[in-house]
């Protein structure tokens, strides 16, 4: 049984660079969640968080996360009294 969010990750790793690593998609998903569990993060992964997990994600998903981070910063700047999108919460295992 897949946990919510895992199907999105599984689709991302099977279509990108992670699916080309030895062991294929299963190894990529296992590697991603091992890296995530070692140092969990909340909301969008930024900087070192994104660097740590990006090797397990497709290039398209990494670009989408970077685009979302730019949009997040724009929203926070435009509405400094609001929390902003994707600031907290578990995007990958909730």
MMTF fields as JSON, N, C-alpha, C and O atoms, coordinates in Angstrom:
{
  "mmtfVersion": "1.0.0",
  "mmtfProducer": "UNKNOWN",
  "numBonds": 375,
  "numAtoms": 376,
  "numGroups": 94,
  "numChains": 1,
  "numModels": 1,
  "chainsPerModel": [1],
  "groupsPerChain": [94],
  "chainIdList": ["A"],
  "bondAtomList": [4, 2, 8, 6, 12, 10, 16, 14, 20, 18, 24, 22, 28, 26, 32, 30, 36, 34, 40, 38, 44, 42, 48, 46, 52, 50, 56, 54, 60, 58, 64, 62, 68, 66, 72, 70, 76, 74, 80, 78, 84, 82, 88, 86, 92, 90, 96, 94, 100, 98, 104, 102, 108, 106, 112, 110, 116, 114, 120, 118, 124, 122, 128, 126, 132, 130, 136, 134, 140, 138, 144, 142, 148, 146, 152, 150, 156, 154, 160, 158, 164, 162, 168, 166, 172, 170, 176, 174, 180, 178, 184, 182, 188, 186, 192, 190, 196, 194, 200, 198, 204, 202, 208, 206, 212, 210, 216, 214, 220, 218, 224, 222, 228, 226, 232, 230, 236, 234, 240, 238, 244, 242, 248, 246, 252, 250, 256, 254, 260, 258, 264, 262, 268, 266, 272, 270, 276, 274, 280, 278, 284, 282, 288, 286, 292, 290, 296, 294, 300, 298, 304, 302, 308, 306, 312, 310, 316, 314, 320, 318, 324, 322, 328, 326, 332, 330, 336, 334, 340, 338, 344, 342, 348, 346, 352, 350, 356, 354, 360, 358, 364, 362, 368, 366, 372, 370],
  "bondOrderList": [1, 1, 1, 1, 1, 1, 1, 1, 1, 1, 1, 1, 1, 1, 1, 1, 1, 1, 1, 1, 1, 1, 1, 1, 1, 1, 1, 1, 1, 1, 1, 1, 1, 1, 1, 1, 1, 1, 1, 1, 1, 1, 1, 1, 1, 1, 1, 1, 1, 1, 1, 1, 1, 1, 1, 1, 1, 1, 1, 1, 1, 1, 1, 1, 1, 1, 1, 1, 1, 1, 1, 1, 1, 1, 1, 1, 1, 1, 1, 1, 1, 1, 1, 1, 1, 1, 1, 1, 1, 1, 1, 1, 1],
  "groupList": [{"groupName": "UNK", "atomNameList": ["N", "CA", "C", "O"], "elementList": ["N", "C", "C", "O"], "formalChargeList": [0, 0, 0, 0], "bondAtomList": [1, 0, 2, 1, 3, 2], "bondOrderList": [1, 1, 2], "singleLetterCode": "X", "chemCompType": "L-PEPTIDE LINKING"}],
  "groupTypeList": [0, 0, 0, 0, 0, 0, 0, 0, 0, 0, 0, 0, 0, 0, 0, 0, 0, 0, 0, 0, 0, 0, 0, 0, 0, 0, 0, 0, 0, 0, 0, 0, 0, 0, 0, 0, 0, 0, 0, 0, 0, 0, 0, 0, 0, 0, 0, 0, 0, 0, 0, 0, 0, 0, 0, 0, 0, 0, 0, 0, 0, 0, 0, 0, 0, 0, 0, 0, 0, 0, 0, 0, 0, 0, 0, 0, 0, 0, 0, 0, 0, 0, 0, 0, 0, 0, 0, 0, 0, 0, 0, 0, 0, 0],
  "groupIdList": [1, 2, 3, 4, 5, 6, 7, 8, 9, 10, 11, 12, 13, 14, 15, 16, 17, 18, 19, 20, 21, 22, 23, 24, 25, 26, 27, 28, 29, 30, 31, 32, 33, 34, 35, 36, 37, 38, 39, 40, 41, 42, 43, 44, 45, 46, 47, 48, 49, 50, 51, 52, 53, 54, 55, 56, 57, 58, 59, 60, 61, 62, 63, 64, 65, 66, 67, 68, 69, 70, 71, 72, 73, 74, 75, 76, 77, 78, 79, 80, 81, 82, 83, 84, 85, 86, 87, 88, 89, 90, 91, 92, 93, 94],
  "secStructList": [7, 7, 7, 6, 6, 2, 2, 2, 2, 2, 2, 2, 2, 2, 1, 1, 4, 4, 4, 4, 1, 6, 6, 2, 2, 2, 2, 2, 2, 2, 2, 2, 2, 2, 2, 2, 2, 2, 6, 7, 7, 7, 1, 1, 7, 7, 2, 2, 2, 2, 2, 2, 2, 2, 6, 6, 1, 7, 2, 2, 2, 2, 2, 2, 2, 2, 2, 2, 2, 2, 2, 2, 2, 2, 2, 2, 2, 2, 6, 6, 6, 1, 7, 7, 6, 6, 1, 1, 1, 7, 6, 6, 6, 7],
  "xCoordList": [0.839, 0.0, 0.883, 1.773, 0.644, 1.409, 0.875, -0.331, 1.793, 1.359, 1.089, 1.692, 0.192, -0.107, 1.182, 2.062, 1.274, 2.457, 3.504, 4.282, 3.531, 4.535, 4.314, 5.279, 3.059, 2.803, 3.36, 3.843, 3.295, 3.872, 5.383, 5.979, 5.998, 7.438, 7.835, 8.806, 7.105, 7.423, 7.366, 8.231, 6.358, 6.254, 7.423, 7.946, 7.837, 8.932, 10.252, 11.029, 10.514, 11.797, 11.852, 12.93, 10.728, 10.767, 10.919, 11.299, 10.629, 10.721, 11.979, 12.195, 12.794, 13.944, 15.24, 15.363, 16.211, 17.554, 17.636, 18.46, 16.806, 16.872, 16.549, 17.106, 15.669, 15.327, 16.469, 16.404, 17.51, 18.655, 19.76, 20.73, 19.629, 20.64, 20.541, 19.48, 21.646, 21.583, 20.485, 20.345, 19.713, 18.619, 17.292, 16.247, 17.293, 16.072, 15.199, 15.673, 13.921, 12.988, 12.894, 12.82, 12.898, 12.792, 13.965, 13.777, 15.154, 16.334, 16.259, 16.682, 15.723, 15.598, 14.622, 14.897, 13.489, 12.502, 13.081, 12.937, 13.728, 14.349, 15.409, 15.472, 16.237, 17.276, 16.679, 17.158, 15.623, 14.981, 14.473, 14.765, 13.713, 13.127, 14.18, 13.995, 15.263, 16.35, 16.98, 17.251, 17.214, 17.789, 16.811, 17.216, 15.539, 14.514, 14.391, 14.34, 14.344, 14.209, 15.418, 15.29, 16.593, 17.816, 17.751, 18.207, 17.188, 17.03, 15.746, 15.785, 14.605, 13.324, 13.257, 13.889, 12.496, 12.278, 10.801, 10.041, 10.396, 9.001, 8.838, 9.695, 7.753, 7.502, 8.404, 8.895, 8.608, 9.478, 10.923, 11.404, 11.613, 13.039, 13.805, 13.571, 14.713, 15.541, 17.013, 17.344, 17.871, 19.317, 19.812, 19.671, 20.402, 20.982, 19.946, 20.262, 18.723, 17.663, 17.403, 17.347, 17.245, 16.988, 18.199, 18.043, 19.386, 20.592, 20.671, 21.061, 20.299, 20.372, 19.415, 19.762, 18.218, 17.237, 17.135, 16.54, 17.702, 17.504, 18.097, 17.619, 19.115, 19.691, 18.718, 18.924, 17.67, 16.666, 15.427, 14.514, 15.386, 14.219, 14.518, 15.677, 13.483, 13.666, 14.072, 13.814, 14.696, 15.068, 13.849, 13.9, 12.747, 11.509, 10.954, 10.478, 11.007, 10.507, 11.405, 10.908, 12.7, 13.626, 13.352, 13.314, 13.162, 12.843, 11.521, 11.405, 10.53, 9.24, 9.391, 8.791, 10.179, 10.41, 11.131, 10.825, 12.082, 12.78, 11.833, 11.885, 10.976, 9.981, 9.023, 8.674, 8.595, 7.699, 8.377, 7.721, 9.67, 10.396, 10.439, 10.313, 10.616, 10.593, 9.214, 9.095, 8.181, 6.8, 6.509, 5.845, 6.997, 6.827, 7.451, 6.827, 8.659, 9.343, 8.583, 8.487, 8.043, 7.253, 6.009, 5.669, 5.337, 4.124, 4.456, 3.732, 5.529, 5.923, 6.301, 5.962, 6.995, 7.369, 6.13, 6.039, 5.193, 3.983, 3.03, 2.267, 3.073, 2.165, 2.968, 2.833, 3.789, 4.695, 4.003, 4.615, 2.747, 2.036, 1.385, 0.866, 1.409, 0.856, 1.986, 3.15, 1.623, 2.624, 3.22, 4.414, 2.438, 2.941, 2.687, 2.501, 2.68, 2.392, 3.592, 4.748, 3.288, 4.289, 5.374, 6.484, 5.058, 6.047, 6.209, 7.313, 5.124, 5.207, 4.375, 3.593, 4.56, 3.846, 4.767, 5.805, 4.378, 5.167, 4.684, 3.658, 5.408, 5.0, 5.202, 4.59, 6.052, 6.421, 5.871, 5.794, 5.491, 5.033, 3.736, 3.269, 3.136, 1.911, 0.717, -0.393],
  "yCoordList": [-1.181, 0.0, 1.244, 1.373, 2.147, 3.383, 4.394, 4.492, 5.144, 6.223, 7.443, 7.579, 8.342, 9.531, 10.283, 10.435, 10.737, 11.47, 10.576, 11.024, 9.312, 8.407, 8.139, 7.961, 8.107, 7.84, 8.952, 8.693, 10.195, 11.313, 11.158, 11.329, 10.837, 10.651, 9.478, 9.567, 8.387, 7.217, 7.539, 7.104, 8.296, 8.704, 9.593, 9.483, 10.475, 11.394, 10.66, 10.955, 9.703, 9.027, 8.039, 7.782, 7.488, 6.531, 7.214, 6.568, 8.51, 9.191, 10.045, 10.675, 10.075, 10.972, 10.265, 9.05, 11.065, 10.582, 9.479, 8.574, 9.531, 8.533, 7.145, 6.159, 7.05, 5.77, 5.139, 3.959, 5.897, 5.392, 4.889, 4.294, 5.118, 4.672, 3.163, 2.578, 2.528, 1.087, 0.781, 1.47, -0.251, -0.611, -0.045, -0.521, 0.95, 1.498, 2.25, 2.75, 2.323, 3.141, 2.741, 3.606, 1.476, 1.025, 1.546, 2.002, 1.478, 1.976, 3.496, 4.025, 4.196, 5.648, 6.047, 6.961, 5.366, 5.67, 5.349, 6.137, 4.209, 3.828, 4.849, 5.255, 5.263, 6.267, 7.598, 8.245, 8.017, 9.289, 9.277, 10.189, 8.249, 8.228, 8.024, 8.496, 7.343, 7.223, 8.593, 8.96, 9.348, 10.701, 11.629, 12.452, 11.495, 12.332, 12.024, 12.937, 10.733, 10.353, 10.764, 11.078, 10.768, 11.14, 12.576, 12.875, 13.458, 14.866, 15.389, 16.032, 15.121, 15.568, 17.096, 17.81, 17.568, 19.006, 19.257, 18.349, 20.479, 20.865, 21.799, 22.647, 21.647, 22.509, 22.162, 21.039, 23.156, 22.95, 22.732, 23.407, 21.802, 21.671, 22.83, 23.17, 23.427, 24.531, 24.191, 23.378, 24.815, 24.716, 23.311, 22.435, 23.086, 21.769, 20.642, 19.499, 20.961, 19.944, 19.456, 18.253, 20.402, 20.037, 19.323, 18.361, 19.778, 19.126, 17.67, 16.786, 17.433, 16.091, 15.115, 13.949, 15.57, 14.647, 14.718, 13.833, 15.751, 15.939, 14.828, 14.587, 14.152, 13.067, 11.896, 11.031, 11.873, 10.816, 11.25, 10.448, 12.502, 13.064, 13.306, 13.439, 13.361, 13.674, 15.142, 15.952, 15.463, 16.854, 17.756, 18.894, 17.249, 18.029, 18.344, 19.454, 17.376, 17.623, 18.609, 19.466, 18.5, 19.453, 20.862, 21.813, 21.005, 22.328, 22.849, 24.036, 21.977, 22.385, 22.854, 23.857, 22.149, 22.568, 23.906, 24.735, 24.127, 25.427, 26.546, 27.644, 26.28, 27.271, 27.585, 28.745, 26.553, 26.754, 27.591, 28.41, 27.402, 28.188, 29.664, 30.534, 29.95, 31.339, 31.938, 33.064, 31.191, 31.664, 31.859, 32.821, 30.965, 31.085, 32.389, 33.121, 32.673, 33.905, 35.142, 36.123, 35.104, 36.231, 36.456, 37.594, 35.377, 35.494, 36.039, 36.881, 35.566, 36.035, 37.511, 38.27, 37.919, 39.328, 40.208, 41.3, 39.728, 40.504, 40.556, 41.512, 39.545, 39.451, 39.056, 37.932, 39.946, 39.587, 39.165, 38.5, 39.535, 39.14, 37.764, 37.24, 37.18, 35.847, 34.826, 35.169, 33.59, 32.518, 32.202, 31.92, 32.241, 31.89, 30.428, 29.619, 30.092, 28.711, 27.779, 28.187, 26.546, 25.471, 25.725, 25.208, 26.522, 26.853, 25.713, 25.43, 25.079, 23.99, 22.813, 22.905, 21.744, 20.522, 19.556, 19.936, 18.336, 17.274, 16.992, 16.339, 17.475, 17.34, 15.932, 15.564, 15.151, 13.858, 12.639, 11.564, 12.774, 11.572, 11.769, 10.833, 12.949, 13.154, 12.469, 12.544],
  "zCoordList": [0.0, 0.0, 0.0, 0.84, -0.925, -1.0, -0.002, 0.225, 0.59, 1.46, 0.594, -0.47, 1.023, 0.214, -0.118, 0.729, -1.331, -1.776, -2.405, -3.247, -2.003, -2.536, -4.017, -4.759, -4.461, -5.872, -6.75, -7.853, -6.262, -7.012, -7.084, -8.147, -5.961, -5.939, -6.811, -7.562, -6.726, -7.532, -9.016, -9.776, -9.439, -10.833, -11.22, -12.329, -10.317, -10.608, -10.755, -11.663, -9.868, -9.948, -11.102, -11.637, -11.493, -12.589, -13.937, -14.913, -14.01, -15.29, -15.413, -16.448, -14.394, -14.43, -14.157, -14.307, -13.747, -13.532, -12.49, -12.622, -11.463, -10.411, -10.941, -10.46, -11.913, -12.494, -13.261, -13.606, -13.534, -14.267, -13.347, -13.817, -12.051, -11.112, -10.925, -11.141, -10.522, -10.258, -9.25, -8.239, -9.532, -8.647, -9.1, -8.658, -9.96, -10.529, -9.548, -8.528, -9.867, -9.09, -7.622, -6.749, -7.349, -5.959, -5.125, -3.997, -5.676, -4.969, -4.795, -3.767, -5.795, -5.697, -4.595, -3.819, -4.528, -3.488, -2.118, -1.183, -1.992, -0.725, -0.324, 0.837, -1.272, -0.993, -0.594, 0.337, -1.302, -0.974, 0.456, 1.23, 0.812, 2.151, 3.239, 4.361, 2.938, 3.917, 4.157, 5.301, 3.086, 3.218, 3.936, 4.757, 3.626, 4.25, 5.742, 6.565, 6.089, 7.502, 8.317, 9.5, 7.7, 8.424, 8.924, 10.028, 8.119, 8.488, 7.867, 6.818, 8.499, 7.934, 7.836, 8.614, 6.888, 6.739, 6.569, 6.23, 6.802, 6.701, 5.511, 5.262, 4.785, 3.636, 2.468, 2.343, 1.616, 0.454, 0.889, 1.8, 0.251, 0.545, -0.097, -1.256, 0.661, 0.181, 0.419, 1.282, -0.345, -0.12, 0.131, -0.723, 1.322, 1.599, 1.626, 1.298, 2.012, 2.015, 0.598, 0.344, -0.322, -1.711, -2.304, -3.056, -1.977, -2.494, -2.028, -2.791, -0.781, -0.208, -0.893, -1.085, -1.264, -1.839, -3.361, -3.976, -3.978, -5.422, -6.272, -7.381, -5.787, -6.593, -6.761, -7.612, -5.953, -6.05, -6.835, -7.036, -7.28, -7.96, -9.43, -9.822, -10.228, -11.647, -11.782, -10.892, -12.881, -13.155, -13.188, -12.722, -13.741, -13.805, -12.434, -12.198, -11.521, -10.175, -9.433, -8.703, -9.608, -8.974, -9.5, -8.719, -10.801, -11.373, -10.813, -10.507, -10.676, -10.117, -8.676, -8.29, -7.881, -6.496, -6.436, -5.579, -7.333, -7.376, -7.799, -7.244, -8.769, -9.2, -8.063, -7.844, -7.338, -6.196, -5.118, -4.475, -4.91, -3.913, -4.302, -3.44, -5.584, -6.058, -5.823, -5.338, -6.166, -5.961, -4.471, -4.086, -3.654, -2.206, -1.702, -0.934, -2.126, -1.71, -2.177, -1.44, -3.392, -3.899, -3.047, -2.722, -2.692, -1.863, -0.476, 0.055, 0.094, 1.43, 1.379, 2.288, 0.331, 0.19, -0.009, 0.552, -0.805, -1.091, 0.106, 0.253, 0.946, 2.095, 3.336, 3.82, 3.85, 4.952, 6.241, 7.076, 6.416, 7.638, 7.523, 8.509, 6.337, 6.127, 6.096, 5.891, 6.3, 6.361, 4.991, 4.895, 3.961, 2.629, 2.325, 3.234, 1.048, 0.649, 0.87, 0.759, 1.178, 1.27, 2.307, 2.186, 3.33, 4.354, 5.347, 5.811, 5.658, 6.628, 6.164, 5.217, 6.834, 6.48, 5.773, 5.233, 5.786, 5.213, 3.793, 3.603, 2.814, 1.417, 0.864, -0.139, 1.508, 0.921, 1.643, 1.049, 2.898, 3.615, 4.377, 5.025, 4.326, 5.1, 4.462, 4.99]
}
